[in-house]
């Protein structure tokens, strides 16, 4: 880890420790933004994560696949602070120790998570949902009396365009299709200006057309955000995958290009089938 206590002190909410910092070295061409090293999580003797080591590069789109019980959900839980590991280290950037932060602080730092089931304000319009999700002072008085600036309205319109809901901006979220609700929630996360976006099974329950549109949406975010997609739909994964990581029994089984992964005998045996 290329870090120093002085650098840590510059990040609000990050405590300074006196212990020596372990230096990490990566290939110069790579710029990881998320580091998980030797992360282990046990539940009643069952190891959900088993010395998991994973690096996510800045701006990359990464797909995570694996059989049920491989540790995919637990991996996202430890990144977002929902679950604390028994051991291991998790860093955001090269200086921010996520194990020192709670869930709200991790979200504020720039890591957002999209769960499988969409969670939107169904009685509010698509525009209003994005307005509510914007990074602003959420105190009672600012919320009651705030007026959108031109810049804020432009930001909302830009996200509506990104997620393909411009024509539906004035529709209540409850009237949108399942796929449109998923896109709206992704838009709500984008309003928070995340650096890392964790997306859990985004196309479950979607029509073929919605699935194709979701692939286009996630691909459009590549380079602007680091996007980690957990998905079981292999056709969808093939349509967006740049690099695929396969988890098995809480560890990385293999990772690489989709064609490499799907032809790996170990992956075929434990996940894809003969």
Secondary structure, DSSP 8 states (H G I E B T S, - for coil): ----HHHHHTSTT-----S--------TT--EEEEEEEEEEEETTEEEEEEEEEEEETT-EEEEE--TTSSHHHHHHHHHTSS--SEEEEEETTTEEGGGS-HHHHHHHTEEEE-SS----TTSBHHHHHHHHSSS--SHHHHHH----HHHHHHHHHHHHHTT-GGGTTSBGGGS-HHHHHHHHHHHHHTTT-SEEEEESTTTT--HHHHHHHHHHHHHHBTTBEEEEE---HHHHHHH-SEEEEEETTEEEEEE-HHHHHT-HHHIIIII--
